[in-house]
Amino acid sequence: MDILTVGAALGGTAWNVFFFILALSVIVFVHEYGHYIVGRWTGIHAEVFSLGFGPVLWSRRDKRGTQWQVAAIPFGGYVKFLGDADASSVTAGDTAGLSAAEKRHTMQGAPLWARSLTVAAGPVANFILSFVILIGLLLAFGVPRDEPVVASVRAYPFEGPSLQPGDVILAIEGRQTPDAAAFGAAVKDLPVKRVMDYSVKRGDQVLEVGGPQLDAPIVGSVAIRSAALDAGLQEGDVILTMDGQEIGTFLQLRGIVQGSGGKPLPMTIWRDGKTFELSLTPRVRTVEDENGVLVDRYQIGIVSSLAFEFEVRNVGVWEAISLSGQQMAGIFSGTFSGLWHIVTGQISNCNLSGAIGMAESIGDAARIGVQSLIFLMAVMSLGVGVLNLFPIPVLDGGHLVFHAYEAVMRRPPPERALRVMMTVGLTLVISVMLFALSRDLICV
């Protein structure tokens, strides 16, 4: 039992808040450090680097004259540069007493290219953090081998499975499985029975052995903020019955859930040789259908698993970089697709998460394990970077729009217009945050 498992048992809300603050602090620190370090490289002096807002709990001043501090409200942070009127770095403060050389070290007195790079560096730092985390996870945990080689066998409640670690699966029910693609295709048309005929290579021998149903109703993983997690389902659980029906395959289970209409579903679960009853209520979630279209469907929040694990192989740095880039592209695409479908009303706005929803997600990820927590931090960091590039005043994207205006017009926007746009932008951001928070409270 690790420290995350012990902590998860001690309390829900405090657990969620602790890990939310921890994850958010890392993401915010990296974001603000991006602003700080590029500002320093381009000659813009940072007076304050703050993790959090409000009363200062701790501070120290470094040899460059920057005050590093931790403030009482941990939901954000800022870098205040020399000459800024406030932490937004949009309007200048009183710089009358500064020399021309000193004004060059202010945000307002720096060249446009230096200001733009400094502003863009925050989101870019978030993207780099996500990229590095994903690379690290790939290097640490590897990827499945293309050849279907059994690494370990799960406990299974039915007689017959005699697969062993190291077995190379050659065929199932007469269907050849030379690689992962063929193995996945074989699942679609296998008969519905508890125990199947496997042809395996074990050492120098080719044997015929019994093995579990490929589409067995085994819980492979439990989703965060899901009915399954709340009900106590765990990885490795075998679902024997649901809503009074005996379950032979995961496909059968999926059909019962999607046709439930959201009513409570009693279940019989097998875990480590013991059976017990529980009940859960499916929740509406947005998923991609068979054609890649986002639709709302009832789900309980579990992913199926084989009754055995495949061996994984280590990846090199360059392969990890390539795979990480593909993962980031997929997250980008999914994020914008989801936002578009929400804005156009094609899917429920309950898919938005505010502070409460994010805290619950982080807490659930920590309960599942370190790998899940770190991966979600990568996703959140990517989301923070994308959000900050939106062309909304008070966000980094809004600042870059102001800089683009200055580059074209050869002068900054009028100060009065800046103040009005900053007020509008702040109102918009707060409104979206409150709306997302309302979704946390109203949606289940």
C-alpha positions in Angstrom: 0.0 0.0 0.0 1.6 3.3 -1.1 1.1 6.8 0.4 -1.5 7.7 -2.2 -3.7 4.8 -1.2 -3.4 5.6 2.5 -4.2 9.3 1.9 -7.2 8.5 -0.3 -8.8 6.7 2.6 -8.4 9.6 5.0 -11.0 12.0 3.4 -12.5 13.1 0.2 -12.6 16.9 0.1 -9.3 17.6 1.8 -7.6 15.0 -0.4 -9.1 16.6 -3.6 -8.1 20.1 -2.5 -4.6 19.1 -1.5 -3.8 17.5 -4.8 -5.6 20.2 -6.8 -3.4 22.9 -5.1 -0.3 20.8 -5.6 -0.9 20.1 -9.3 -2.1 23.7 -10.0 0.9 25.2 -8.2 3.3 23.2 -10.4 1.5 24.2 -13.5 1.3 27.9 -12.5 4.9 28.0 -11.4 6.1 26.6 -14.8 3.8 29.1 -16.6 5.0 32.1 -14.7 8.6 30.9 -14.8 8.3 31.0 -18.6 7.4 34.6 -18.4 10.1 35.3 -15.9 13.1 33.6 -17.6 12.4 34.9 -21.1 11.9 38.3 -19.7 15.2 38.1 -18.0 16.9 36.8 -21.2 15.5 39.7 -23.2 16.5 42.3 -20.6 13.2 42.9 -18.8 13.6 43.0 -15.0 11.1 41.1 -12.8 10.4 42.8 -9.5 8.0 40.1 -8.1 7.5 36.4 -8.8 4.4 35.4 -6.9 2.9 31.9 -6.6 -0.6 32.7 -5.4 -2.4 36.0 -4.7 -3.2 38.0 -1.6 -1.3 38.2 1.7 2.3 37.1 1.4 3.2 34.0 3.5 6.8 33.7 2.5 9.3 35.7 0.5 12.9 36.2 -0.3 14.8 38.5 -2.6 17.5 37.1 -4.9 20.7 38.7 -6.0 19.0 40.2 -9.1 16.5 42.1 -7.0 13.5 39.9 -7.7 11.2 39.1 -4.8 10.1 35.5 -4.9 7.0 34.9 -2.8 4.2 32.5 -1.9 0.9 34.1 -1.2 -2.2 32.9 0.7 -4.6 32.3 -2.2 -3.0 29.5 -4.2 -5.2 29.7 -7.3 -2.8 31.4 -9.7 0.3 33.5 -9.8 2.0 36.4 -11.6 5.2 38.1 -12.5 5.3 41.9 -11.9 8.0 43.5 -14.1 9.8 46.8 -13.5 7.6 49.7 -14.3 4.3 47.8 -14.4 1.3 49.6 -12.8 0.0 46.2 -11.7 0.5 42.5 -12.3 -1.3 42.5 -15.7 1.8 44.2 -17.3 -0.6 46.1 -19.7 -0.2 49.7 -18.4 2.9 51.4 -17.1 3.4 52.7 -13.6 5.4 55.8 -12.7 8.6 55.6 -14.5 9.5 59.3 -14.4 12.5 58.7 -12.1 14.1 56.0 -14.3 16.9 56.7 -16.7 16.7 55.7 -20.3 18.8 52.7 -19.6 16.6 51.7 -16.7 13.4 52.1 -18.8 14.8 49.6 -21.3 14.5 47.0 -18.4 10.7 47.7 -18.0 8.0 45.9 -19.8 6.7 49.1 -21.4 10.2 50.3 -22.4 11.4 47.0 -23.9 11.3 46.4 -27.7 8.1 44.9 -29.0 9.9 41.6 -29.9 11.1 41.3 -26.3 7.6 41.9 -24.9 6.0 39.5 -27.2 8.4 36.7 -26.5 8.0 37.3 -22.8 4.2 37.1 -23.0 4.2 34.0 -25.3 6.7 32.2 -23.0 4.1 31.4 -20.4 1.9 29.2 -22.6 4.9 27.8 -24.3 6.4 26.7 -20.9 3.1 24.9 -20.3 3.4 23.0 -23.6 7.0 22.1 -22.8 5.9 20.8 -19.4 3.2 18.6 -20.9 5.6 17.4 -23.6 8.3 16.5 -21.1 5.8 14.7 -18.8 4.5 12.6 -21.7 8.0 11.7 -22.8 8.9 10.7 -19.2 5.8 8.5 -18.9 6.7 6.7 -22.2 10.3 6.2 -21.1 9.3 4.9 -17.7 6.4 2.6 -18.6 7.1 1.7 -22.3 4.6 0.6 -24.9 3.0 -2.8 -25.6 5.0 -5.1 -27.9 3.5 -5.7 -31.3 3.8 -9.5 -30.8 1.1 -10.7 -28.3 3.3 -12.1 -25.5 1.7 -12.7 -22.1 3.4 -10.8 -19.3 1.0 -11.7 -16.4 -2.3 -13.4 -15.9 -5.1 -11.9 -13.8 -7.2 -13.8 -11.4 -10.3 -15.1 -13.2 -13.3 -16.8 -11.6 -13.9 -19.6 -14.2 -12.0 -22.8 -14.7 -9.9 -23.4 -17.7 -7.5 -20.5 -18.1 -4.0 -22.0 -18.2 -2.0 -19.2 -20.0 1.4 -18.6 -18.5 3.7 -15.6 -18.5 5.9 -15.8 -21.6 3.3 -17.5 -23.8 3.2 -16.2 -27.3 -0.4 -16.2 -28.5 -0.5 -17.6 -32.0 -4.3 -18.1 -32.5 -7.6 -17.9 -30.6 -10.5 -20.2 -31.6 -8.6 -20.8 -34.8 -8.2 -17.1 -35.7 -4.5 -16.2 -36.3 -3.1 -13.4 -34.0 0.4 -12.7 -35.3 0.4 -9.1 -34.1 -1.5 -6.5 -32.1 -3.7 -5.5 -35.0 -4.8 -9.1 -35.8 -5.4 -9.7 -32.1 -7.7 -6.7 -31.8 -9.6 -7.7 -34.9 -10.1 -11.2 -33.5 -12.1 -9.8 -30.6 -14.9 -8.7 -32.9 -16.2 -12.1 -34.1 -15.3 -14.5 -31.3 -18.0 -16.7 -29.8 -19.6 -15.8 -26.5 -18.2 -18.3 -24.0 -16.3 -18.1 -20.7 -13.3 -20.2 -21.8 -11.7 -20.3 -25.2 -9.2 -22.4 -27.1 -5.8 -20.8 -27.4 -2.8 -21.8 -29.5 0.4 -20.6 -27.9 4.1 -21.0 -28.3 5.7 -21.9 -24.9 9.4 -22.2 -25.2 10.0 -24.5 -28.1 6.6 -26.1 -28.0 3.3 -25.1 -29.6 0.4 -26.0 -27.3 -3.4 -25.9 -27.2 -4.6 -24.5 -23.9 -7.7 -23.0 -22.4 -7.9 -19.3 -21.9 -10.4 -16.6 -20.9 -12.9 -14.8 -23.1 -11.1 -11.9 -24.8 -14.0 -9.6 -24.3 -14.5 -10.7 -20.7 -16.3 -8.2 -18.4 -13.1 -7.3 -16.5 -12.5 -3.8 -15.2 -9.2 -2.6 -16.8 -9.3 0.9 -15.4 -11.7 3.2 -13.7 -12.3 6.8 -14.9 -12.0 9.8 -12.7 -15.3 11.5 -11.6 -17.3 8.4 -12.6 -20.1 6.3 -11.1 -17.8 3.3 -11.0 -15.2 5.1 -8.9 -17.8 6.4 -6.5 -19.3 2.9 -6.2 -15.9 1.4 -5.4 -15.1 -0.6 -8.5 -11.4 -1.5 -8.9 -9.1 -2.6 -11.6 -9.3 -6.3 -12.0 -12.9 -6.7 -10.8 -15.0 -9.2 -12.8 -18.6 -8.2 -13.3 -20.7 -11.4 -13.1 -24.2 -9.9 -13.3 -25.8 -6.5 -14.0 -29.5 -5.5 -13.6 -30.3 -9.2 -13.0 -28.6 -10.4 -16.2 -25.6 -12.7 -16.3 -22.8 -10.9 -18.1 -20.6 -12.9 -20.5 -18.9 -10.1 -22.4 -18.0 -6.4 -21.9 -20.1 -5.6 -25.1 -23.2 -7.0 -23.3 -22.4 -4.9 -20.3 -22.1 -1.8 -22.4 -25.5 -2.4 -24.0 -27.2 -2.7 -20.6 -25.6 0.6 -19.4 -26.4 2.6 -22.5 -30.0 1.3 -22.4 -30.5 1.9 -18.7 -32.0 5.4 -19.0 -30.0 6.4 -16.0 -31.7 4.1 -13.5 -29.6 2.4 -10.7 -28.1 -0.9 -11.8 -27.5 -3.6 -9.2 -24.3 -5.7 -9.9 -22.6 -8.8 -8.7 -18.8 -8.4 -8.6 -16.0 -11.0 -8.2 -12.8 -9.8 -6.6 -9.9 -11.9 -5.3 -12.1 -15.1 -5.0 -15.0 -13.4 -3.3 -18.3 -12.1 -4.6 -20.3 -9.1 -3.4 -23.2 -6.9 -4.5 -23.2 -3.2 -5.3 -25.3 -0.7 -7.2 -24.4 2.3 -9.3 -26.2 4.8 -11.5 -24.9 5.5 -15.0 -24.2 9.1 -15.9 -24.5 10.9 -19.2 -21.0 11.5 -20.7 -19.9 12.8 -24.1 -18.0 10.2 -26.2 -17.1 9.6 -29.8 -19.4 7.2 -31.6 -18.3 4.7 -34.3 -18.1 7.5 -36.9 -16.0 9.8 -34.7 -19.0 12.1 -33.9 -19.4 13.4 -30.3 -22.6 12.1 -28.7 -24.0 11.9 -25.2 -24.4 8.4 -23.8 -24.9 6.8 -20.4 -21.7 5.4 -19.0 -20.4 4.1 -15.7 -16.8 5.0 -16.2 -14.8 1.7 -16.8 -12.6 0.5 -19.5 -12.5 -3.2 -20.3 -9.4 -5.3 -19.9 -8.0 -8.7 -21.0 -7.6 -11.3 -18.3 -3.9 -11.1 -19.0 -1.3 -8.3 -19.6 0.9 -8.1 -22.6 4.6 -7.6 -22.3 5.8 -4.0 -23.0 9.0 -2.9 -24.7 11.2 0.1 -23.8 11.2 3.0 -26.2 14.1 5.2 -27.1 14.2 8.9 -26.6 13.4 9.8 -30.3 10.5 7.4 -30.4 9.2 8.8 -27.1 9.4 12.3 -28.5 7.5 11.2 -31.6 4.8 9.4 -29.6 4.5 12.3 -27.1 3.9 14.7 -30.0 1.2 12.5 -31.3 -0.4 12.4 -27.9 -0.3 16.2 -27.6 -1.9 16.5 -31.0 -4.7 14.2 -30.0 -5.3 16.2 -26.8 -5.3 19.5 -28.7 -7.7 18.1 -31.3 -10.0 16.7 -28.6 -10.0 19.9 -26.6 -11.0 22.2 -29.5 -13.5 19.7 -30.8 -15.1 19.5 -27.4 -15.2 23.2 -27.0 -16.7 23.7 -30.4 -19.4 21.1 -29.8 -20.3 22.8 -26.5 -20.5 26.3 -28.0 -22.6 25.0 -30.9 -24.9 23.1 -28.5 -24.1 19.7 -30.1 -23.2 18.3 -26.7 -24.1 19.2 -23.1 -22.4 22.1 -21.4 -22.1 19.7 -18.4 -18.8 18.7 -20.1 -17.3 22.0 -18.7 -15.5 21.7 -15.4 -14.8 24.4 -13.0 -12.6 24.5 -9.9 -14.7 21.9 -8.1 -14.7 19.5 -11.1 -11.0 19.9 -11.6 -10.2 19.3 -8.0 -12.4 16.1 -8.1 -10.6 15.0 -11.2 -7.1 15.5 -9.7 -8.2 13.8 -6.5 -9.6 10.8 -8.4 -6.5 10.5 -10.5 -4.3 10.5 -7.3 -6.5 7.7 -5.9 -6.0 5.6 -9.1 -2.2 6.0 -8.9 0.9 8.2 -9.6 0.9 7.5 -13.3 -2.7 8.7 -13.7 -2.0 11.8 -11.6 1.0 12.8 -13.6 -0.7 12.2 -16.9 -3.6 14.4 -15.8 -1.2 17.1 -14.9 0.2 17.0 -18.4 -3.3 17.4 -19.8 -4.1 20.2 -17.4 -0.8 22.0 -18.3 -1.7 21.7 -22.0 -5.2 23.1 -21.3 -3.8 26.1 -19.3 -1.4 26.9 -22.2 -4.2 26.7 -24.7 -6.6 28.8 -22.6 -4.0 31.5 -22.1 -3.6 31.9 -25.8 -7.2 32.8 -26.3 -7.4 36.4 -27.7 -9.1 37.7 -24.6 -7.7 40.8 -22.7 -6.2 39.8 -19.3 -5.0 36.6 -20.9 -1.6 36.2 -22.7 -3.4 35.8 -26.0 -5.0 39.2 -25.5 -1.6 40.8 -24.8 -0.3 39.3 -28.0 -3.2 40.8 -29.9 -2.3 44.2 -28.4 1.3 43.7 -29.6 0.1 42.7 -33.1 -1.9 46.0 -33.2 1.2 47.9 -32.1 3.3 46.2 -34.8 0.8 47.1 -37.5 -0.1 50.7 -36.3 3.3 51.6 -35.1 1.8 52.6 -31.7 0.2 50.9 -28.8 -3.6 50.9 -28.3 -4.9 54.0 -26.5 -4.7 53.6 -22.7 -8.4 54.3 -22.3 -9.2 51.5 -24.8 -6.9 49.2 -23.0 -8.6 49.7 -19.7 -12.0 49.2 -21.2 -10.9 46.0 -23.0 -9.2 44.7 -19.9 -12.4 45.2 -17.9 -14.4 43.5 -20.6 -11.9 40.6 -20.7 -11.8 40.2 -16.9 -15.6 40.2 -16.8 -15.7 37.5 -19.6 -13.2 35.3 -17.8 -14.9 35.6 -14.5 -18.3 34.8 -16.1 -16.9 31.7 -17.8 -15.4 30.5 -14.5 -18.6 31.1 -12.6 -20.6 29.3 -15.4 -18.2 26.3 -15.3 -18.5 26.3 -11.5 -22.2 26.2 -11.8 -21.9 23.1 -14.0 -19.9 21.4 -11.2 -22.7 22.1 -8.8 -25.7 21.3 -11.1 -24.4 18.4 -13.3 -23.9 15.0 -11.9 
